[in-house]
Amino acid sequence: MNTLRQDSLAGVVVFLVALPLCLGIAQASGLPPFVGLLTGIIGGLLVTALSPSRFAVSGPAAGLVTIVVASIETLGSFSAFLLALVLAGILQIVLGLIRAGRFISLVPGSVIKGMLAAIGLLLIMQQIPVALGSADENSLLAVFREGFTFSPISIAVAVAGLLLMALWGSPVIRRVKSLAWMPGPLVAVLVGCVTTLVLSRTSPALLERLPLITLPEFASLGALVSELETPAWQAFTNPSVYIVAVTLALVASLETLLSQEALKKLRPQNPPPSPNREMLAQGAGNLLAGLVGAMPITAVIVRSSVNVSTGAQTKLSIFIHGALLLICVLWFREVLMTIPLASLAAVLLYT
C-alpha cells in the first residue's frame, strides 16, 4: 500500500511535467498539440509495458524536434513522415534483436553534448517568434520580415513564464514543501491559463492577440481513433523515406540509451535494464506511433528524473501518467484550450 501511494504521487507529478512538454514539443514540430499528447500516451502505456526499466519515462522529446520538422519538409507531408516512422520502429526492433544496444558506450560524450547544444539553439530560434505573438511562424527570420505583428500580451505571458520557472528552481521555493512538489512548467502554464480566463471576461479584444492551442473534439474513444492520421504507404518508392527512417531510428535509439545511462546514476537498478530490450520496447512504440499518426518516441531524462525524485517505486507511476494524458484528451479539452502558445514557448525556451 505504501508503494501504491508513492507511485500514485509520482505518476501525477510526472503527468504535470509531461503535459506542457507534450503540447509544446508538438507545437515546436509544427504539428497539432493533440499529436504530442497521443505520443505521450503511447510512451506512457505501451513502451512502459515492454521496457525493462522501472523508472524511464518515454514520450515526445525536444531533441527530435528539428529532425521531425526537416523530415516533414523533405518528404512533403506528415503522412509520408509516418511511413518513415513505421520503418524506424521496425529498424529499432531489429537493432534490439541483434543486440546492438551494447555499442552505446562507444559514442564520445563530446558528440552528445554538441548534438544537444545544437538542438537547444534551434529550439530557441523556433520558439522566439511564438513568444513574440506568432501563431504559426516557426522561423526566427519571420520576426525581421515586414508585416510581423508583435503581441505585447504574448510577450508578457512568455516573460512571466520564464521568470516563474527560474524562480521555481531557486532554494527559496524548494524550502516551501507545499510549493516544491509542483513542477515549474506547470506553474507557468497555469499562469497562462489564468491570464486567458481573466482576459476573456475583462478584455476580449486583447485576448484575440494571445494565440491559444487548439484541439479537435472527441465525443468518445472511438471518435478519437477515427481522427488518427495514417501513413502514406504509396511513399515507399521515395528513397528519402528510408534515409529519414534510418536517421530517426539511430538518433531516437541513441537518445533513449543515453537517457538510460544517465538514469543509472540517479537510481541504480539491479540487475541493470538491458539496452537491447529497451530498443525493442522503443521500436514497438515508434511502430505504433507511425501507424496511428503520432510523433517519434524516446526515453526522456527530464521526465525520468522527475519520476525518480518524487519517489517512484515501480512502473505503476509511469502507467498512471499515461492514463492521465489519455483522460485529458477525452474529457478536459476545454481546459487545455485555455493554454496560450506563449506559455508553451516559455516552457520550451527554458527547457
Contacts in CASP RR format, 6 or more apart in sequence:
PFRMAT RR
TARGET T0000
AUTHOR 0000-0000-0000
METHOD contacts of the structure
MODEL  1
MNTLRQDSLAGVVVFLVALPLCLGIAQASGLPPFVGLLTGIIGGLLVTAL
SPSRFAVSGPAAGLVTIVVASIETLGSFSAFLLALVLAGILQIVLGLIRA
GRFISLVPGSVIKGMLAAIGLLLIMQQIPVALGSADENSLLAVFREGFTF
SPISIAVAVAGLLLMALWGSPVIRRVKSLAWMPGPLVAVLVGCVTTLVLS
RTSPALLERLPLITLPEFASLGALVSELETPAWQAFTNPSVYIVAVTLAL
VASLETLLSQEALKKLRPQNPPPSPNREMLAQGAGNLLAGLVGAMPITAV
IVRSSVNVSTGAQTKLSIFIHGALLLICVLWFREVLMTIPLASLAAVLLY
T
3 313 0 8 1.000
3 314 0 8 1.000
3 316 0 8 1.000
4 316 0 8 1.000
6 311 0 8 1.000
6 312 0 8 1.000
6 313 0 8 1.000
6 317 0 8 1.000
7 312 0 8 1.000
7 313 0 8 1.000
7 314 0 8 1.000
7 316 0 8 1.000
7 317 0 8 1.000
7 320 0 8 1.000
8 316 0 8 1.000
8 317 0 8 1.000
8 320 0 8 1.000
9 310 0 8 1.000
9 311 0 8 1.000
10 307 0 8 1.000
10 310 0 8 1.000
10 311 0 8 1.000
10 312 0 8 1.000
10 317 0 8 1.000
10 320 0 8 1.000
11 307 0 8 1.000
11 310 0 8 1.000
11 312 0 8 1.000
11 316 0 8 1.000
11 317 0 8 1.000
11 318 0 8 1.000
11 320 0 8 1.000
11 321 0 8 1.000
11 324 0 8 1.000
12 320 0 8 1.000
12 321 0 8 1.000
12 324 0 8 1.000
13 181 0 8 1.000
13 183 0 8 1.000
13 306 0 8 1.000
13 307 0 8 1.000
13 310 0 8 1.000
14 57 0 8 1.000
14 303 0 8 1.000
14 306 0 8 1.000
14 307 0 8 1.000
14 310 0 8 1.000
14 312 0 8 1.000
14 317 0 8 1.000
14 318 0 8 1.000
14 320 0 8 1.000
14 321 0 8 1.000
15 320 0 8 1.000
15 321 0 8 1.000
15 322 0 8 1.000
15 324 0 8 1.000
15 325 0 8 1.000
16 182 0 8 1.000
16 183 0 8 1.000
16 186 0 8 1.000
17 183 0 8 1.000
17 185 0 8 1.000
17 186 0 8 1.000
17 302 0 8 1.000
17 303 0 8 1.000
17 306 0 8 1.000
18 40 0 8 1.000
18 57 0 8 1.000
18 59 0 8 1.000
18 303 0 8 1.000
18 321 0 8 1.000
18 322 0 8 1.000
18 325 0 8 1.000
19 37 0 8 1.000
19 186 0 8 1.000
19 189 0 8 1.000
19 325 0 8 1.000
19 328 0 8 1.000
20 185 0 8 1.000
20 186 0 8 1.000
20 188 0 8 1.000
20 189 0 8 1.000
20 339 0 8 1.000
20 343 0 8 1.000
20 344 0 8 1.000
20 347 0 8 1.000
21 60 0 8 1.000
21 62 0 8 1.000
21 185 0 8 1.000
21 300 0 8 1.000
21 302 0 8 1.000
21 303 0 8 1.000
21 347 0 8 1.000
21 348 0 8 1.000
21 351 0 8 1.000
22 33 0 8 1.000
22 36 0 8 1.000
22 37 0 8 1.000
22 39 0 8 1.000
22 40 0 8 1.000
22 59 0 8 1.000
22 60 0 8 1.000
22 325 0 8 1.000
23 33 0 8 1.000
23 36 0 8 1.000
23 37 0 8 1.000
23 213 0 8 1.000
23 336 0 8 1.000
23 339 0 8 1.000
23 344 0 8 1.000
24 33 0 8 1.000
24 36 0 8 1.000
24 344 0 8 1.000
24 345 0 8 1.000
24 347 0 8 1.000
24 348 0 8 1.000
25 36 0 8 1.000
25 60 0 8 1.000
25 61 0 8 1.000
25 62 0 8 1.000
25 65 0 8 1.000
25 295 0 8 1.000
25 348 0 8 1.000
26 32 0 8 1.000
26 33 0 8 1.000
26 34 0 8 1.000
26 35 0 8 1.000
26 36 0 8 1.000
26 37 0 8 1.000
26 39 0 8 1.000
26 60 0 8 1.000
26 295 0 8 1.000
27 33 0 8 1.000
27 130 0 8 1.000
27 213 0 8 1.000
27 341 0 8 1.000
27 344 0 8 1.000
27 345 0 8 1.000
27 348 0 8 1.000
28 62 0 8 1.000
28 65 0 8 1.000
28 69 0 8 1.000
28 123 0 8 1.000
28 126 0 8 1.000
28 127 0 8 1.000
28 138 0 8 1.000
28 348 0 8 1.000
29 35 0 8 1.000
29 65 0 8 1.000
29 68 0 8 1.000
29 69 0 8 1.000
29 72 0 8 1.000
29 295 0 8 1.000
30 69 0 8 1.000
30 72 0 8 1.000
30 138 0 8 1.000
31 68 0 8 1.000
31 78 0 8 1.000
31 295 0 8 1.000
32 214 0 8 1.000
32 215 0 8 1.000
32 216 0 8 1.000
33 213 0 8 1.000
33 214 0 8 1.000
33 215 0 8 1.000
33 336 0 8 1.000
34 215 0 8 1.000
34 216 0 8 1.000
34 329 0 8 1.000
35 293 0 8 1.000
35 294 0 8 1.000
35 295 0 8 1.000
36 60 0 8 1.000
36 294 0 8 1.000
36 295 0 8 1.000
37 325 0 8 1.000
37 328 0 8 1.000
37 329 0 8 1.000
38 228 0 8 1.000
38 289 0 8 1.000
38 292 0 8 1.000
38 293 0 8 1.000
38 294 0 8 1.000
38 295 0 8 1.000
38 329 0 8 1.000
39 59 0 8 1.000
39 60 0 8 1.000
39 289 0 8 1.000
39 294 0 8 1.000
39 295 0 8 1.000
39 296 0 8 1.000
39 297 0 8 1.000
40 58 0 8 1.000
40 59 0 8 1.000
40 60 0 8 1.000
40 294 0 8 1.000
40 297 0 8 1.000
40 322 0 8 1.000
40 325 0 8 1.000
41 322 0 8 1.000
41 325 0 8 1.000
41 326 0 8 1.000
41 329 0 8 1.000
42 59 0 8 1.000
42 285 0 8 1.000
42 288 0 8 1.000
42 289 0 8 1.000
42 292 0 8 1.000
42 294 0 8 1.000
42 297 0 8 1.000
43 57 0 8 1.000
43 58 0 8 1.000
43 59 0 8 1.000
43 285 0 8 1.000
43 297 0 8 1.000
43 322 0 8 1.000
44 57 0 8 1.000
44 58 0 8 1.000
44 59 0 8 1.000
44 318 0 8 1.000
44 319 0 8 1.000
44 321 0 8 1.000
44 322 0 8 1.000
44 325 0 8 1.000
45 319 0 8 1.000
45 322 0 8 1.000
45 323 0 8 1.000
45 326 0 8 1.000
46 284 0 8 1.000
46 285 0 8 1.000
46 288 0 8 1.000
47 58 0 8 1.000
47 59 0 8 1.000
47 281 0 8 1.000
47 282 0 8 1.000
47 284 0 8 1.000
47 285 0 8 1.000
47 297 0 8 1.000
48 57 0 8 1.000
48 58 0 8 1.000
48 315 0 8 1.000
48 318 0 8 1.000
48 319 0 8 1.000
48 322 0 8 1.000
49 315 0 8 1.000
49 319 0 8 1.000
50 277 0 8 1.000
50 280 0 8 1.000
50 281 0 8 1.000
50 284 0 8 1.000
50 285 0 8 1.000
51 58 0 8 1.000
51 273 0 8 1.000
51 277 0 8 1.000
51 278 0 8 1.000
51 281 0 8 1.000
51 282 0 8 1.000
51 299 0 8 1.000
51 315 0 8 1.000
52 273 0 8 1.000
52 274 0 8 1.000
52 277 0 8 1.000
52 278 0 8 1.000
52 281 0 8 1.000
53 260 0 8 1.000
53 263 0 8 1.000
53 269 0 8 1.000
53 273 0 8 1.000
53 278 0 8 1.000
53 299 0 8 1.000
54 269 0 8 1.000
54 312 0 8 1.000
54 313 0 8 1.000
54 314 0 8 1.000
54 315 0 8 1.000
55 263 0 8 1.000
55 267 0 8 1.000
55 269 0 8 1.000
55 304 0 8 1.000
55 307 0 8 1.000
55 308 0 8 1.000
55 312 0 8 1.000
55 318 0 8 1.000
56 259 0 8 1.000
56 260 0 8 1.000
56 263 0 8 1.000
56 273 0 8 1.000
56 278 0 8 1.000
56 299 0 8 1.000
56 304 0 8 1.000
56 318 0 8 1.000
57 299 0 8 1.000
57 300 0 8 1.000
57 303 0 8 1.000
57 304 0 8 1.000
57 306 0 8 1.000
57 307 0 8 1.000
57 318 0 8 1.000
57 321 0 8 1.000
58 256 0 8 1.000
58 281 0 8 1.000
58 282 0 8 1.000
58 285 0 8 1.000
58 297 0 8 1.000
58 298 0 8 1.000
58 299 0 8 1.000
58 300 0 8 1.000
59 297 0 8 1.000
59 298 0 8 1.000
59 299 0 8 1.000
59 300 0 8 1.000
59 303 0 8 1.000
60 295 0 8 1.000
60 296 0 8 1.000
60 297 0 8 1.000
61 252 0 8 1.000
61 255 0 8 1.000
61 296 0 8 1.000
61 297 0 8 1.000
61 298 0 8 1.000
61 300 0 8 1.000
62 119 0 8 1.000
62 120 0 8 1.000
62 123 0 8 1.000
62 348 0 8 1.000
62 351 0 8 1.000
63 116 0 8 1.000
63 119 0 8 1.000
63 120 0 8 1.000
63 123 0 8 1.000
63 255 0 8 1.000
63 298 0 8 1.000
64 248 0 8 1.000
64 251 0 8 1.000
64 252 0 8 1.000
64 255 0 8 1.000
64 295 0 8 1.000
64 296 0 8 1.000
64 298 0 8 1.000
65 119 0 8 1.000
65 122 0 8 1.000
65 123 0 8 1.000
65 126 0 8 1.000
66 118 0 8 1.000
66 119 0 8 1.000
66 122 0 8 1.000
66 123 0 8 1.000
67 247 0 8 1.000
67 248 0 8 1.000
67 251 0 8 1.000
67 296 0 8 1.000
68 81 0 8 1.000
68 295 0 8 1.000
68 296 0 8 1.000
69 126 0 8 1.000
69 138 0 8 1.000
71 81 0 8 1.000
71 84 0 8 1.000
71 244 0 8 1.000
71 247 0 8 1.000
71 248 0 8 1.000
72 78 0 8 1.000
72 81 0 8 1.000
74 240 0 8 1.000
74 244 0 8 1.000
75 81 0 8 1.000
75 84 0 8 1.000
75 235 0 8 1.000
75 238 0 8 1.000
75 240 0 8 1.000
75 241 0 8 1.000
75 244 0 8 1.000
77 232 0 8 1.000
78 229 0 8 1.000
78 293 0 8 1.000
79 229 0 8 1.000
79 230 0 8 1.000
79 231 0 8 1.000
79 232 0 8 1.000
79 235 0 8 1.000
80 231 0 8 1.000
80 232 0 8 1.000
80 235 0 8 1.000
80 238 0 8 1.000
80 241 0 8 1.000
81 244 0 8 1.000
82 229 0 8 1.000
82 230 0 8 1.000
82 231 0 8 1.000
82 232 0 8 1.000
82 290 0 8 1.000
82 291 0 8 1.000
82 293 0 8 1.000
83 231 0 8 1.000
83 232 0 8 1.000
83 233 0 8 1.000
83 235 0 8 1.000
83 236 0 8 1.000
83 241 0 8 1.000
83 290 0 8 1.000
84 241 0 8 1.000
84 242 0 8 1.000
84 244 0 8 1.000
84 245 0 8 1.000
84 248 0 8 1.000
85 231 0 8 1.000
85 245 0 8 1.000
85 248 0 8 1.000
85 286 0 8 1.000
85 289 0 8 1.000
85 290 0 8 1.000
85 296 0 8 1.000
86 231 0 8 1.000
86 286 0 8 1.000
86 287 0 8 1.000
86 290 0 8 1.000
86 291 0 8 1.000
87 241 0 8 1.000
87 242 0 8 1.000
87 245 0 8 1.000
87 249 0 8 1.000
88 244 0 8 1.000
88 245 0 8 1.000
88 246 0 8 1.000
88 248 0 8 1.000
88 249 0 8 1.000
88 252 0 8 1.000
88 283 0 8 1.000
88 286 0 8 1.000
88 296 0 8 1.000
89 248 0 8 1.000
89 249 0 8 1.000
89 282 0 8 1.000
89 283 0 8 1.000
89 284 0 8 1.000
89 285 0 8 1.000
89 286 0 8 1.000
89 287 0 8 1.000
90 283 0 8 1.000
90 287 0 8 1.000
91 245 0 8 1.000
91 246 0 8 1.000
91 249 0 8 1.000
92 249 0 8 1.000
92 252 0 8 1.000
92 253 0 8 1.000
92 279 0 8 1.000
92 280 0 8 1.000
92 282 0 8 1.000
92 283 0 8 1.000
92 286 0 8 1.000
93 279 0 8 1.000
93 280 0 8 1.000
93 283 0 8 1.000
93 284 0 8 1.000
93 287 0 8 1.000
95 101 0 8 1.000
95 249 0 8 1.000
95 253 0 8 1.000
95 279 0 8 1.000
96 276 0 8 1.000
96 277 0 8 1.000
96 279 0 8 1.000
96 280 0 8 1.000
97 276 0 8 1.000
97 280 0 8 1.000
99 276 0 8 1.000
100 276 0 8 1.000
100 279 0 8 1.000
101 253 0 8 1.000
101 257 0 8 1.000
101 275 0 8 1.000
101 276 0 8 1.000
101 279 0 8 1.000
102 275 0 8 1.000
102 276 0 8 1.000
104 254 0 8 1.000
104 257 0 8 1.000
104 258 0 8 1.000
104 261 0 8 1.000
104 275 0 8 1.000
107 254 0 8 1.000
107 258 0 8 1.000
112 254 0 8 1.000
112 258 0 8 1.000
123 348 0 8 1.000
123 349 0 8 1.000
123 351 0 8 1.000
124 349 0 8 1.000
125 139 0 8 1.000
125 140 0 8 1.000
126 138 0 8 1.000
126 139 0 8 1.000
126 140 0 8 1.000
127 345 0 8 1.000
127 348 0 8 1.000
127 349 0 8 1.000
128 140 0 8 1.000
128 143 0 8 1.000
128 345 0 8 1.000
128 349 0 8 1.000
129 137 0 8 1.000
129 138 0 8 1.000
129 139 0 8 1.000
129 140 0 8 1.000
129 142 0 8 1.000
129 143 0 8 1.000
129 148 0 8 1.000
130 137 0 8 1.000
130 138 0 8 1.000
130 154 0 8 1.000
130 158 0 8 1.000
130 211 0 8 1.000
130 341 0 8 1.000
130 342 0 8 1.000
130 344 0 8 1.000
130 345 0 8 1.000
131 154 0 8 1.000
131 155 0 8 1.000
131 158 0 8 1.000
131 342 0 8 1.000
131 345 0 8 1.000
131 346 0 8 1.000
131 349 0 8 1.000
132 143 0 8 1.000
132 148 0 8 1.000
132 150 0 8 1.000
132 151 0 8 1.000
132 154 0 8 1.000
132 155 0 8 1.000
132 158 0 8 1.000
133 149 0 8 1.000
133 150 0 8 1.000
133 151 0 8 1.000
133 154 0 8 1.000
133 155 0 8 1.000
133 209 0 8 1.000
133 210 0 8 1.000
133 211 0 8 1.000
133 341 0 8 1.000
133 342 0 8 1.000
134 142 0 8 1.000
134 148 0 8 1.000
134 211 0 8 1.000
135 211 0 8 1.000
135 341 0 8 1.000
137 148 0 8 1.000
142 148 0 8 1.000
151 209 0 8 1.000
151 210 0 8 1.000
151 211 0 8 1.000
151 342 0 8 1.000
152 209 0 8 1.000
153 195 0 8 1.000
153 199 0 8 1.000
153 206 0 8 1.000
153 207 0 8 1.000
153 209 0 8 1.000
153 210 0 8 1.000
154 209 0 8 1.000
154 210 0 8 1.000
154 211 0 8 1.000
154 340 0 8 1.000
154 341 0 8 1.000
154 342 0 8 1.000
155 342 0 8 1.000
157 191 0 8 1.000
157 192 0 8 1.000
157 195 0 8 1.000
157 210 0 8 1.000
157 340 0 8 1.000
157 342 0 8 1.000
157 343 0 8 1.000
157 346 0 8 1.000
158 342 0 8 1.000
158 343 0 8 1.000
158 345 0 8 1.000
158 346 0 8 1.000
158 349 0 8 1.000
159 346 0 8 1.000
160 188 0 8 1.000
160 191 0 8 1.000
160 192 0 8 1.000
160 346 0 8 1.000
161 187 0 8 1.000
161 188 0 8 1.000
161 191 0 8 1.000
161 192 0 8 1.000
161 343 0 8 1.000
161 346 0 8 1.000
161 347 0 8 1.000
161 350 0 8 1.000
162 188 0 8 1.000
162 346 0 8 1.000
162 349 0 8 1.000
162 350 0 8 1.000
164 184 0 8 1.000
164 187 0 8 1.000
164 188 0 8 1.000
164 191 0 8 1.000
165 184 0 8 1.000
165 185 0 8 1.000
165 187 0 8 1.000
165 188 0 8 1.000
165 346 0 8 1.000
165 347 0 8 1.000
165 350 0 8 1.000
166 350 0 8 1.000
167 173 0 8 1.000
168 179 0 8 1.000
168 182 0 8 1.000
168 183 0 8 1.000
168 184 0 8 1.000
168 187 0 8 1.000
169 184 0 8 1.000
173 179 0 8 1.000
173 180 0 8 1.000
174 180 0 8 1.000
181 310 0 8 1.000
183 306 0 8 1.000
185 347 0 8 1.000
185 350 0 8 1.000
185 351 0 8 1.000
188 343 0 8 1.000
188 346 0 8 1.000
188 347 0 8 1.000
188 350 0 8 1.000
189 339 0 8 1.000
189 343 0 8 1.000
189 344 0 8 1.000
189 347 0 8 1.000
191 343 0 8 1.000
192 338 0 8 1.000
192 339 0 8 1.000
192 340 0 8 1.000
192 342 0 8 1.000
192 343 0 8 1.000
193 335 0 8 1.000
193 338 0 8 1.000
193 339 0 8 1.000
193 340 0 8 1.000
193 343 0 8 1.000
195 210 0 8 1.000
195 340 0 8 1.000
196 207 0 8 1.000
196 210 0 8 1.000
196 212 0 8 1.000
196 338 0 8 1.000
196 339 0 8 1.000
196 340 0 8 1.000
197 338 0 8 1.000
199 206 0 8 1.000
199 207 0 8 1.000
199 210 0 8 1.000
200 207 0 8 1.000
210 340 0 8 1.000
210 342 0 8 1.000
211 340 0 8 1.000
211 341 0 8 1.000
211 342 0 8 1.000
212 337 0 8 1.000
212 338 0 8 1.000
212 339 0 8 1.000
212 340 0 8 1.000
212 341 0 8 1.000
213 336 0 8 1.000
213 337 0 8 1.000
213 339 0 8 1.000
213 340 0 8 1.000
213 341 0 8 1.000
213 344 0 8 1.000
214 337 0 8 1.000
215 329 0 8 1.000
215 333 0 8 1.000
215 336 0 8 1.000
215 337 0 8 1.000
216 227 0 8 1.000
217 333 0 8 1.000
218 224 0 8 1.000
218 227 0 8 1.000
218 329 0 8 1.000
218 330 0 8 1.000
218 333 0 8 1.000
220 330 0 8 1.000
221 330 0 8 1.000
224 329 0 8 1.000
224 330 0 8 1.000
228 292 0 8 1.000
228 293 0 8 1.000
229 292 0 8 1.000
229 293 0 8 1.000
230 291 0 8 1.000
230 292 0 8 1.000
230 293 0 8 1.000
231 290 0 8 1.000
231 291 0 8 1.000
231 293 0 8 1.000
235 241 0 8 1.000
248 286 0 8 1.000
248 296 0 8 1.000
249 286 0 8 1.000
252 282 0 8 1.000
252 286 0 8 1.000
252 296 0 8 1.000
252 297 0 8 1.000
252 298 0 8 1.000
253 279 0 8 1.000
253 282 0 8 1.000
255 298 0 8 1.000
255 299 0 8 1.000
256 278 0 8 1.000
256 279 0 8 1.000
256 282 0 8 1.000
256 298 0 8 1.000
256 299 0 8 1.000
257 275 0 8 1.000
257 278 0 8 1.000
257 279 0 8 1.000
258 301 0 8 1.000
259 298 0 8 1.000
259 299 0 8 1.000
259 300 0 8 1.000
259 301 0 8 1.000
259 304 0 8 1.000
260 273 0 8 1.000
260 275 0 8 1.000
260 278 0 8 1.000
260 299 0 8 1.000
262 301 0 8 1.000
262 305 0 8 1.000
263 299 0 8 1.000
263 301 0 8 1.000
263 304 0 8 1.000
263 305 0 8 1.000
263 308 0 8 1.000
264 272 0 8 1.000
266 304 0 8 1.000
266 305 0 8 1.000
266 308 0 8 1.000
266 309 0 8 1.000
267 308 0 8 1.000
278 299 0 8 1.000
282 297 0 8 1.000
282 298 0 8 1.000
282 299 0 8 1.000
285 297 0 8 1.000
286 296 0 8 1.000
286 297 0 8 1.000
288 294 0 8 1.000
289 295 0 8 1.000
289 296 0 8 1.000
289 297 0 8 1.000
302 351 0 8 1.000
303 321 0 8 1.000
307 317 0 8 1.000
307 318 0 8 1.000
307 321 0 8 1.000
310 317 0 8 1.000
311 317 0 8 1.000
312 318 0 8 1.000
328 335 0 8 1.000
328 336 0 8 1.000
END
